């Protein structure tokens, strides 16, 4: 079973201190209880008690301080594997609490990537003191369009500057120890990241722009005094640290989606399996079973892919940047699948999903946020498509990436280098994974891949289609499914779980591939040749009712009543 169950999870893949952090965090939420969770959610109460819990247990300090600044503590490091676990736990209970963690990670990125040792040492002290952090990037008029930033830093001479401008949609900016703020030098036009103190008299906390437990700030700097000691990075370094920080932060969004969907799955299954309608248990209806099996296999695939992607992320180097495909997929593909999972479960429990006392009410709202943070689906798809040609037609050779559950600090994350040259990144041959197994649904999926590749050669997008994101979106979705399936197969080969589960996962993947092919077929500018290929790509998975029944009994119904949050 790959789904998190907070009441039985052993966390045996972690060291003792990391395991203790996960267990303490679960105990915090379970002792707090669902009634308090939902009451504060509805009243939109800032969770000062949670911040205090983090401070008392030095959780952010332990998990988010690179080993170089650990002051000799062997448990302090930036370890992506345990960061994934913590992501999943926080979102399992409440996305708003996860959000404070997420934006602290974003705020810390430009600091740990900088050459400003004074600020780094100060940040380590602030973390140890229980502070949270903020990432001052987006603006009200421009969103996250870095080119158009209006935040200005005007030189006054002798290493002094004055900052003027506003930032918008900045989480934690009400309480952060440091707000890492992006702007431009008003004289040179160079990009710059600098550290801002929210306690400063020239820092104006304008408003919370959302109605939520979290504080998502609009803030303004007016005549805010800055010195060289506050500068984190300038020019190309500032630009790269902005994008490389997002490379780190976007990875967390998939894990947040996994956590939300897992809790919602337990609640929906418990409700349906214990409800009798028309003389039958709800879970005896065939369409209900289909929705649960689809939800379960999609959710399991989300986690399998994300676990394997974490291996590539932790093993990345200047010579192996494959993570730059897999990370935006964890950000885009996984949360989009999360929305599908919640929709399936909501169709099962219907009106129950609106009830104020249930977790599902939160899940149905919060799951929508994740595909829209750290770049929209379209922005991340535009990035992913840049990798398609090399992925399919120009594979490279790399040593095999092993499972990365080791307790090491992921130093490369703060030395990713320049953010250009994405089209030159190469990948290992995806056929290695797909040809490692001879299974009916995988073989059908391989036929779909072959047709897609043939279309890209013989009926490639023309110049106008290549500029049309509406057209490229569905082409990109099919490409994404290929990479998604590849990493899931790699994970299966490492973990040796039963083929039933893998075949049921590829059941929905064949259907999804067919759906995207149909949507591409239906686009106004699809050529006749492309339409013929799209028709050929529409395929049906192998019907295996015995396999479906086994998944239903041993994977889905086996979870009935295994988790209920404490009241």
C-alpha positions as CSV (number, residue, x, y, z in Angstrom):
1,X,0.0,0.0,0.0
2,X,1.5,3.3,-1.1
3,X,-1.0,5.7,0.5
4,X,-0.1,7.5,3.6
5,X,-2.0,6.4,6.7
6,X,-0.9,8.7,9.6
7,X,-2.0,6.2,12.2
8,X,0.0,3.2,10.9
9,X,2.8,4.8,8.8
10,X,6.2,3.6,10.1
11,X,8.5,6.1,8.2
12,X,11.2,3.4,8.3
13,X,12.9,4.9,5.3
14,X,13.9,7.9,7.5
15,X,16.5,8.3,10.2
16,X,15.4,8.6,13.8
17,X,15.2,12.4,14.0
18,X,13.4,12.7,10.7
19,X,10.9,10.0,11.8
20,X,10.3,11.8,15.1
21,X,9.5,15.1,13.2
22,X,6.9,13.3,11.1
23,X,5.4,11.6,14.1
24,X,5.3,14.8,16.1
25,X,3.6,16.6,13.3
26,X,0.9,13.9,12.9
27,X,0.4,13.9,16.6
28,X,-0.1,17.7,16.6
29,X,-2.9,17.5,14.0
30,X,-4.5,14.4,15.5
31,X,-4.5,15.9,19.0
32,X,-5.9,19.2,17.7
33,X,-8.6,17.2,16.1
34,X,-11.0,17.6,13.1
35,X,-13.5,19.8,14.9
36,X,-10.8,22.4,15.7
37,X,-9.3,22.0,12.2
38,X,-12.7,22.8,10.6
39,X,-13.7,25.5,13.0
40,X,-10.5,27.5,12.4
41,X,-10.8,26.9,8.7
42,X,-14.3,28.4,8.6
43,X,-13.4,31.3,10.8
44,X,-10.1,31.9,8.8
45,X,-8.0,32.0,12.0
46,X,-4.3,32.5,11.5
47,X,-2.6,29.4,13.0
48,X,-0.3,30.9,15.6
49,X,-0.3,27.6,17.5
50,X,1.1,25.8,14.5
51,X,3.9,28.3,14.1
52,X,4.6,27.9,17.8
53,X,4.7,24.1,17.4
54,X,7.2,24.4,14.6
55,X,9.3,26.7,16.7
56,X,9.4,24.5,19.8
57,X,10.4,21.5,17.7
58,X,12.9,23.4,15.5
59,X,11.2,21.7,12.5
60,X,11.9,24.3,9.8
61,X,15.4,24.8,11.1
62,X,16.1,21.0,10.9
63,X,14.5,20.5,7.5
64,X,15.3,23.7,5.7
65,X,18.8,24.6,6.7
66,X,21.6,23.3,4.4
67,X,24.2,21.2,6.3
68,X,26.9,23.8,5.8
69,X,25.0,26.1,8.1
70,X,23.9,23.4,10.6
71,X,26.4,24.5,13.3
72,X,27.5,20.9,13.7
73,X,24.0,19.3,14.1
74,X,24.0,16.1,12.1
75,X,20.2,16.1,11.7
76,X,20.1,19.5,10.1
77,X,20.2,19.4,6.3
78,X,18.1,20.1,3.1
79,X,17.0,16.5,2.3
80,X,14.4,16.3,-0.4
81,X,13.2,12.8,0.5
82,X,12.0,13.9,4.0
83,X,10.8,17.2,2.6
84,X,8.5,15.2,0.4
85,X,7.1,13.3,3.5
86,X,6.6,16.6,5.3
87,X,4.8,18.1,2.3
88,X,2.4,15.1,2.2
89,X,1.6,15.2,5.9
90,X,0.9,18.9,6.1
91,X,-1.4,18.8,3.1
92,X,-3.1,15.6,4.3
93,X,-4.4,17.8,7.2
94,X,-4.6,21.3,5.9
95,X,-3.3,23.1,2.8
96,X,-3.1,26.4,4.6
97,X,-0.5,25.0,7.0
98,X,1.4,23.5,4.1
99,X,1.3,26.9,2.4
100,X,3.4,28.5,5.2
101,X,5.9,25.7,4.7
102,X,5.9,26.1,0.9
103,X,6.4,29.8,0.7
104,X,9.1,29.6,3.4
105,X,10.9,27.2,1.0
106,X,10.5,29.8,-1.8
107,X,11.7,32.6,0.4
108,X,14.8,30.7,1.5
109,X,15.8,29.8,-2.1
110,X,17.3,33.1,-3.1
111,X,19.1,33.3,0.3
112,X,20.7,29.8,0.1
113,X,21.6,30.5,-3.6
114,X,23.3,33.8,-2.8
115,X,26.9,34.6,-2.0
116,X,25.9,36.7,0.9
117,X,27.4,34.7,3.8
118,X,26.2,37.2,6.4
119,X,22.6,36.9,5.4
120,X,22.9,33.1,5.2
121,X,24.2,32.9,8.8
122,X,21.5,35.2,9.9
123,X,18.9,33.1,8.2
124,X,20.2,30.0,10.0
125,X,19.8,31.8,13.3
126,X,16.3,33.0,12.3
127,X,15.2,29.5,11.4
128,X,16.5,28.2,14.7
129,X,14.4,30.9,16.3
130,X,11.3,29.6,14.7
131,X,10.9,32.2,11.9
132,X,9.1,31.7,8.6
133,X,10.0,33.2,5.3
134,X,8.5,34.9,2.2
135,X,9.2,35.2,-1.5
136,X,8.6,38.7,-2.8
137,X,8.4,38.0,-6.6
138,X,5.0,38.6,-8.1
139,X,3.3,42.0,-8.6
140,X,-0.3,43.1,-8.9
141,X,0.0,44.4,-12.5
142,X,2.4,41.8,-13.8
143,X,2.0,38.6,-11.9
144,X,5.2,36.6,-12.1
145,X,6.4,38.3,-15.3
146,X,9.9,39.0,-14.1
147,X,10.7,41.2,-17.1
148,X,8.1,43.7,-16.1
149,X,8.9,44.1,-12.4
150,X,8.2,47.6,-11.1
151,X,10.0,47.2,-7.8
152,X,12.9,49.6,-8.1
153,X,16.2,49.8,-6.2
154,X,17.8,53.2,-6.6
155,X,21.5,53.6,-5.8
156,X,22.3,56.4,-3.4
157,X,26.1,55.8,-3.4
158,X,28.5,54.3,-1.0
159,X,26.7,51.0,-1.0
160,X,23.3,52.4,-0.1
161,X,20.0,52.2,-2.0
162,X,16.4,53.0,-1.6
163,X,13.6,50.6,-2.6
164,X,10.2,51.6,-3.9
165,X,7.4,49.5,-5.2
166,X,4.8,46.9,-4.4
167,X,4.5,43.1,-4.3
168,X,1.3,41.1,-4.5
169,X,0.2,37.6,-3.5
170,X,3.1,37.0,-1.2
171,X,2.5,34.3,1.4
172,X,3.9,34.8,4.9
173,X,4.8,38.4,4.3
174,X,2.9,39.3,7.5
175,X,5.2,37.4,9.8
176,X,8.4,36.5,7.8
177,X,11.8,36.9,9.3
178,X,13.0,37.9,5.9
179,X,11.1,38.6,2.7
180,X,13.4,37.8,-0.3
181,X,12.3,40.6,-2.7
182,X,12.9,40.8,-6.5
183,X,13.3,44.0,-8.3
184,X,15.4,46.1,-10.7
185,X,18.2,48.6,-10.3
186,X,16.6,51.8,-11.5
187,X,19.8,53.1,-13.0
188,X,21.3,50.0,-14.7
189,X,18.1,47.9,-15.2
190,X,19.9,44.9,-13.7
191,X,17.8,42.4,-11.8
192,X,18.3,42.3,-8.0
193,X,17.2,40.2,-5.1
194,X,17.5,41.8,-1.7
195,X,16.4,41.0,1.9
196,X,13.5,42.9,3.4
197,X,12.5,43.1,7.1
198,X,8.7,43.3,7.5
199,X,9.2,45.1,10.9
200,X,10.8,48.1,9.1
201,X,8.8,51.3,9.4
202,X,8.9,51.8,5.6
203,X,7.4,48.3,5.0
204,X,3.6,48.7,4.5
205,X,1.6,45.5,4.9
206,X,-1.3,46.6,2.8
207,X,-3.7,43.7,3.0
208,X,-4.4,40.0,3.0
209,X,-5.6,39.4,-0.6
210,X,-7.4,36.2,0.1
211,X,-10.1,35.0,2.6
212,X,-8.2,32.0,4.0
213,X,-6.4,31.0,7.2
214,X,-3.1,31.8,5.6
215,X,-1.9,35.4,5.0
216,X,-1.2,36.1,1.4
217,X,0.0,39.7,1.4
218,X,0.1,42.8,-0.6
219,X,3.0,44.8,0.7
220,X,4.7,48.1,-0.4
221,X,8.1,49.5,0.2
222,X,8.3,53.3,0.2
223,X,11.7,54.9,0.6
224,X,12.9,51.6,2.2
225,X,16.6,51.9,3.0
226,X,18.8,49.0,1.6
227,X,22.6,48.5,1.9
228,X,25.0,46.2,0.2
229,X,24.7,43.9,3.2
230,X,21.0,43.3,2.2
231,X,21.8,42.4,-1.4
232,X,21.4,38.7,-2.2
233,X,22.2,38.7,-5.9
234,X,22.2,40.9,-9.0
235,X,22.0,40.6,-12.7
236,X,21.9,37.2,-14.3
237,X,22.4,35.6,-10.8
238,X,19.2,37.2,-9.5
239,X,17.3,36.0,-12.6
240,X,18.6,32.5,-12.2
241,X,18.0,32.3,-8.5
242,X,14.3,33.3,-9.1
243,X,13.7,30.6,-11.6
244,X,15.9,28.0,-9.8
245,X,14.0,28.7,-6.6
246,X,10.7,27.9,-8.5
247,X,12.3,24.7,-9.7
248,X,12.6,23.7,-6.1
249,X,9.3,25.0,-4.9
250,X,7.1,23.7,-7.7
251,X,8.1,20.1,-6.8
252,X,6.2,20.5,-3.5
253,X,2.9,21.1,-5.2
254,X,2.5,17.6,-6.5
255,X,3.1,16.3,-3.0
256,X,0.5,18.6,-1.6
257,X,-2.0,17.3,-4.1
258,X,-1.1,13.7,-3.0
259,X,-1.7,14.5,0.6
260,X,-5.1,16.2,0.0
261,X,-6.3,13.4,-2.2
262,X,-5.3,10.7,0.2
263,X,-7.3,12.1,3.1
264,X,-10.2,12.7,0.9
265,X,-10.0,9.1,-0.4
266,X,-10.3,7.6,3.1
267,X,-13.2,9.8,4.0
268,X,-15.1,9.1,0.7
269,X,-14.5,5.3,0.9
270,X,-15.5,5.2,4.6
271,X,-18.7,7.0,3.8
272,X,-19.7,5.0,0.7
273,X,-18.7,1.6,2.1
274,X,-20.9,2.2,5.2
275,X,-23.9,3.6,3.4
276,X,-26.9,1.4,2.2
277,X,-29.1,2.7,-0.6
278,X,-32.0,0.8,-2.3
279,X,-31.0,-2.3,-0.3
280,X,-27.4,-2.3,-1.5
281,X,-24.2,-1.0,-0.1
282,X,-23.1,2.0,-2.2
283,X,-19.8,0.2,-2.9
284,X,-21.7,-2.6,-4.6
285,X,-22.8,-0.5,-7.5
286,X,-20.5,-1.1,-10.6
287,X,-20.1,2.6,-11.5
288,X,-19.1,3.4,-7.9
289,X,-16.4,0.7,-8.0
290,X,-15.1,2.0,-11.3
291,X,-14.8,5.5,-9.9
292,X,-13.0,4.3,-6.8
293,X,-10.6,2.1,-8.7
294,X,-9.9,5.0,-11.1
295,X,-9.3,7.3,-8.2
296,X,-7.1,4.9,-6.4
297,X,-4.9,4.0,-9.4
298,X,-4.6,7.7,-10.4
299,X,-3.6,8.6,-6.8
300,X,-1.1,5.7,-6.6
301,X,0.4,6.7,-9.9
302,X,0.8,10.3,-8.7
303,X,2.8,9.1,-5.7
304,X,4.9,6.5,-7.7
305,X,5.8,9.1,-10.3
306,X,6.7,11.7,-7.7
307,X,8.8,9.3,-5.7
308,X,10.8,8.4,-8.7
309,X,11.1,12.0,-9.8
310,X,12.6,12.8,-6.4
311,X,15.4,10.3,-7.2
312,X,16.3,12.3,-10.3
313,X,16.0,15.6,-8.4
314,X,18.4,14.5,-5.7
315,X,20.8,13.0,-8.2
316,X,20.9,16.0,-10.4
317,X,24.1,17.8,-11.5
318,X,25.3,20.2,-14.1
319,X,25.7,17.2,-16.5
320,X,22.3,15.6,-15.6
321,X,19.4,18.1,-15.7
322,X,16.6,15.6,-16.4
323,X,14.9,16.9,-13.3
324,X,13.9,20.0,-15.3
325,X,11.4,17.8,-17.2
326,X,10.2,15.8,-14.2
327,X,9.9,18.7,-11.7
328,X,7.3,20.7,-13.8
329,X,5.5,17.4,-14.3
330,X,5.3,16.9,-10.5
331,X,3.9,20.5,-10.4
332,X,1.6,20.3,-13.4
333,X,0.6,16.7,-14.1
334,X,0.3,15.4,-10.6
335,X,-1.9,18.3,-9.3
336,X,-4.1,18.0,-12.5
337,X,-4.5,14.3,-11.7
338,X,-5.4,15.4,-8.2
339,X,-8.3,17.4,-9.5
340,X,-9.5,14.4,-11.4
341,X,-9.2,12.2,-8.3
342,X,-11.3,14.7,-6.2
343,X,-13.9,14.9,-9.0
344,X,-14.2,11.1,-9.1
345,X,-14.6,10.9,-5.3
346,X,-17.1,13.8,-5.3
347,X,-19.2,12.0,-7.8
348,X,-19.4,9.1,-5.4
349,X,-20.2,11.0,-2.2
350,X,-22.3,13.8,-3.9
351,X,-23.9,16.2,-1.4
352,X,-21.8,14.8,1.4
353,X,-18.8,16.6,-0.1
354,X,-20.4,20.0,0.8
355,X,-20.9,19.2,4.5
356,X,-19.1,21.6,6.9
357,X,-17.9,19.0,9.3
358,X,-16.0,16.9,6.7
359,X,-12.5,17.1,5.4
360,X,-13.8,16.8,1.9
361,X,-15.2,20.3,1.9
362,X,-11.7,21.6,2.3
363,X,-10.2,19.2,-0.2
364,X,-12.7,20.1,-2.9
365,X,-11.7,23.8,-2.6
366,X,-8.0,23.5,-2.0
367,X,-7.2,21.0,-4.7
368,X,-8.1,23.6,-7.3
369,X,-5.3,25.9,-6.1
370,X,-2.3,23.7,-6.8
371,X,-2.3,23.6,-10.6
372,X,-2.4,27.4,-10.5
373,X,0.5,28.1,-8.2
374,X,4.2,28.5,-9.3
375,X,3.0,28.9,-12.9
376,X,-0.2,27.8,-14.6
377,X,-0.6,24.4,-16.4
378,X,0.0,26.3,-19.7
379,X,3.2,27.9,-18.5
380,X,4.6,24.6,-17.3
381,X,3.4,22.8,-20.4
382,X,5.3,25.4,-22.6
383,X,8.4,24.5,-20.6
384,X,7.8,20.7,-20.9
385,X,7.4,20.8,-24.7
386,X,10.9,22.2,-25.1
387,X,12.2,18.8,-24.0
388,X,10.1,16.7,-26.4
389,X,12.4,16.4,-29.4
390,X,15.4,15.3,-27.5
391,X,13.3,13.0,-25.3
392,X,11.9,11.1,-28.3
393,X,14.6,11.3,-30.9
394,X,18.0,12.1,-29.3
395,X,18.5,10.0,-26.2
396,X,21.7,10.2,-24.2
397,X,23.5,7.7,-21.9
398,X,23.4,8.1,-18.2
399,X,24.2,5.9,-15.2
400,X,21.1,4.4,-13.6
401,X,19.6,6.5,-10.9
402,X,19.1,4.5,-7.7
403,X,16.4,5.0,-5.1
404,X,17.4,8.0,-3.0
405,X,16.2,7.6,0.6
406,X,19.7,8.4,1.9
407,X,20.1,11.1,4.6
408,X,22.2,13.5,2.6
409,X,22.0,17.2,2.0
410,X,21.0,18.1,-1.5
411,X,23.6,20.8,-2.1
412,X,23.1,21.0,-5.9
413,X,19.7,22.6,-5.4
414,X,21.4,25.8,-4.5
415,X,23.9,25.6,-7.3
416,X,21.8,24.7,-10.3
417,X,23.6,27.2,-12.6
418,X,22.1,29.1,-15.5
419,X,18.5,28.5,-16.5
420,X,19.1,28.6,-20.2
421,X,19.8,25.9,-22.8
422,X,16.7,23.7,-21.9
423,X,16.4,22.5,-25.5
424,X,19.9,20.9,-25.2
425,X,19.0,18.7,-22.2
426,X,19.0,15.1,-23.1
427,X,17.3,12.1,-21.5
428,X,18.0,8.4,-21.3
429,X,16.0,6.1,-23.7
430,X,12.5,5.8,-22.5
431,X,12.2,2.4,-24.3
432,X,14.5,0.8,-21.7
433,X,11.6,1.1,-19.2
434,X,8.8,0.3,-21.6
435,X,10.6,-2.8,-23.1
436,X,11.4,-4.2,-19.7
437,X,7.9,-5.6,-19.4
438,X,5.6,-7.6,-21.6
439,X,2.1,-6.7,-20.4
440,X,-1.1,-6.2,-22.4
441,X,-1.9,-2.6,-21.5
442,X,1.7,-1.5,-21.6
443,X,2.0,-3.0,-25.1
444,X,-1.1,-1.0,-26.2
445,X,0.3,2.1,-24.7
446,X,3.6,1.5,-26.6
447,X,1.5,1.4,-29.8
448,X,0.1,4.8,-29.0
449,X,3.6,6.1,-28.3
450,X,4.9,4.8,-31.7
451,X,2.0,6.5,-33.5
452,X,2.7,9.8,-31.7
453,X,6.4,9.6,-32.7
454,X,5.5,8.8,-36.3
455,X,3.1,11.8,-36.4
456,X,5.9,14.0,-35.1
457,X,8.1,12.9,-37.9
458,X,5.7,12.6,-40.8
459,X,3.1,15.2,-39.9
460,X,4.9,17.5,-37.5
461,X,3.3,20.8,-36.4
462,X,3.8,23.5,-38.9
463,X,5.0,27.0,-38.1
464,X,1.6,28.4,-37.1
465,X,0.7,25.3,-35.1
466,X,4.1,25.5,-33.3
467,X,3.2,29.0,-32.1
468,X,-0.3,28.0,-31.0
469,X,-0.3,27.0,-27.4
470,X,-3.9,25.8,-27.7
471,X,-2.8,23.3,-30.3
472,X,0.4,22.3,-28.5
473,X,-1.3,21.7,-25.2
474,X,-2.8,18.4,-26.1
475,X,0.3,17.3,-28.0
476,X,2.2,18.1,-24.8
477,X,-0.3,16.2,-22.7
478,X,0.4,13.0,-24.7
479,X,4.2,13.5,-24.4
480,X,3.8,14.1,-20.7
481,X,1.9,10.7,-20.4
482,X,4.9,8.9,-22.0
483,X,7.3,10.3,-19.4
484,X,4.8,9.8,-16.6
485,X,4.5,6.1,-17.5
486,X,8.2,5.7,-17.9
487,X,9.0,6.7,-14.3
488,X,6.1,4.7,-12.9
489,X,7.5,1.6,-14.7
490,X,11.0,2.4,-13.3
491,X,9.5,2.6,-9.8
492,X,7.7,-0.7,-10.4
493,X,10.9,-2.4,-11.4
494,X,12.6,-1.1,-8.3
495,X,9.8,-1.9,-5.9
496,X,8.6,-5.1,-7.5
497,X,4.9,-4.5,-6.8
498,X,2.3,-6.7,-8.4
499,X,1.7,-6.4,-12.2
500,X,-2.1,-6.0,-11.5
501,X,-1.6,-2.5,-10.2
502,X,0.7,-1.4,-13.0
503,X,-1.8,-2.8,-15.6
504,X,-4.7,-1.0,-14.0
505,X,-2.7,2.2,-14.0
506,X,-2.1,1.9,-17.7
507,X,-5.8,1.2,-18.2
508,X,-6.5,4.8,-17.3
509,X,-3.4,6.0,-19.1
510,X,-4.5,4.5,-22.4
511,X,-7.9,6.1,-22.0
512,X,-6.3,9.5,-21.2
513,X,-4.0,9.2,-24.2
514,X,-7.0,8.5,-26.4
515,X,-8.9,11.5,-24.9
516,X,-6.0,13.9,-25.7
517,X,-5.7,12.4,-29.2
518,X,-9.4,13.1,-29.8
519,X,-9.1,16.6,-28.5
520,X,-6.1,17.2,-30.8
521,X,-8.1,15.8,-33.7
522,X,-10.9,18.3,-32.9
523,X,-8.7,21.4,-33.0
524,X,-9.6,23.8,-35.9
525,X,-6.1,23.8,-37.3
526,X,-5.3,20.1,-37.2
527,X,-4.3,18.9,-40.6
528,X,-5.9,15.9,-42.4
529,X,-2.7,13.9,-41.9
530,X,-2.6,14.7,-38.2
531,X,-6.2,13.8,-37.8
532,X,-5.6,10.3,-39.3
533,X,-2.8,9.7,-36.8
534,X,-5.1,10.9,-33.9
535,X,-7.8,8.5,-34.9
536,X,-5.2,5.6,-34.9
537,X,-4.1,6.7,-31.4
538,X,-7.5,6.2,-29.9
539,X,-7.4,2.8,-28.3
540,X,-9.2,0.8,-25.7
541,X,-7.4,-0.9,-22.8
542,X,-7.6,-4.7,-22.3
543,X,-10.7,-5.6,-20.4
544,X,-9.7,-7.9,-17.5
545,X,-12.6,-8.2,-15.0
546,X,-10.7,-10.5,-12.7
547,X,-7.8,-8.0,-12.4
548,X,-10.2,-5.2,-11.7
549,X,-11.9,-7.3,-9.0
550,X,-8.5,-8.0,-7.4
551,X,-7.6,-4.3,-7.4
552,X,-11.0,-3.6,-5.9
553,X,-10.7,-6.1,-3.1
554,X,-7.0,-6.0,-2.2
555,X,-6.3,-2.3,-2.8
556,X,-9.5,-0.3,-2.4
557,X,-11.8,-2.1,0.0
558,X,-8.8,-3.1,2.1
559,X,-8.6,0.6,3.1
560,X,-12.1,0.7,4.4
561,X,-12.2,2.2,7.9
562,X,-8.4,2.1,8.2
563,X,-8.2,5.8,8.8
564,X,-10.5,8.3,10.5
565,X,-9.1,11.6,11.9
566,X,-9.6,12.2,15.6
567,X,-12.4,14.5,16.5
